[in-house]
Amino acid sequence: MGFELNVCGIEPESIVDGKGIRFVVFVQGCPRRCPGCHNPQSHPFGGGTRMDVADLFGRVCENPLLRGVTFSGGEPFCQPGPLAELGRLVHTRHLDVTTYTGYLYEDLLRMKDPDVAALLAETDTLVDGPYLQEQRDLTLRFRGSRNQRVIDMGETRRLGRIVPEKLDEDL
């Protein structure tokens, strides 16, 4: 049996969830329940639709205009194994992976969970940190509050320190 995800919804073509045209998977389930979250229907773990990772990947492959795939939520790190597999498949098509999380990158590393590590390894851009309504800023690119970081994971892994993504280049 293949990997399955519990999905709240998908957006086949988005330009607001990362660089370029993106296929977005909104996973179901989030323990954080940030006040003011733009996707509160994704919070309950009991909702959503079960979807096969291979089927989702097939849908990604149908669109030659995509730059990449974005994992959003809900909380992607509540389903890291299947998302890591989808990220691995996406990379075989030379597309990039952006992952949104309410956790801080440092907290994800401390989890010492092999599935979390696998998803981080398949993530090219990580948007981390909880949405904080009191720090809401609609002028920010690809995030909703000032505390959230957009991290270049390739450079972060290479240099061993957090490297912010260059958001104004190569859009």
Buried (B, 14 or more C-beta within 10 A) or exposed (E): EEBBBBBBBBBEEBEEBBBBBBBBBBBBBBEBEBEEBEBEEBBBBEBBEEBBBEEBBEBBBEEEEBBBBBBBBBBBBBBBBBBBBBBBBBBEEEBBBBBBBBBBBEBBEEBEBEBBBBBBEBBBBBBBBBBBEEBEEEEBEBBBBBBBBBBBBBBBEEEEEBBEBEBEEEE
